[in-house]
Amino acid sequence: MAQKTLDLIGLKCPLPYLRTKKALAQAASGDVLMVQTSDPLAVIDIPNLCRETGDDVEILAREGAETRFRIEKR
């Protein structure tokens, strides 16, 4: 199991979605992806992406404009 962090602060839709999707495609089952973003649409887009891929997602924190996600690859 590996853990990778994606710092997507400052990127606007659709880049956080696309970069998260690419990272998940390269991850192995059981890997954990920590995603940090300031895009307000990411709270909708990233959970929807994980629903489509079957991966587990958890919103860890929402502080101001920033959101942190923890995604476990299935």
GIRAFEN-V248872 format. One record per residue. N is the residue number from 1. NEAR is the number of other ideal C-beta (glycine too) atoms within 12 Angstrom. Layout:
N,NEAR  N,NEAR
This chain:
1,12  2,16  3,18  4,24  5,22  6,31  7,19  8,33  9,22  10,13  11,24  12,19  13,20  14,21  15,23  16,34  17,31  18,22  19,30  20,42  21,27  22,20  23,32  24,32  25,16  26,15  27,27  28,18  29,15  30,15  31,23  32,27  33,40  34,28  35,45  36,31  37,39  38,24  39,28  40,18  41,22  42,37  43,26  44,21  45,30  46,43  47,24  48,18  49,31  50,30  51,15  52,16  53,25  54,14  55,31  56,23  57,32  58,19  59,23  60,21  61,16  62,16  63,13  64,10  65,17  66,24  67,31  68,29  69,37  70,27  71,37  72,26  73,27  74,19
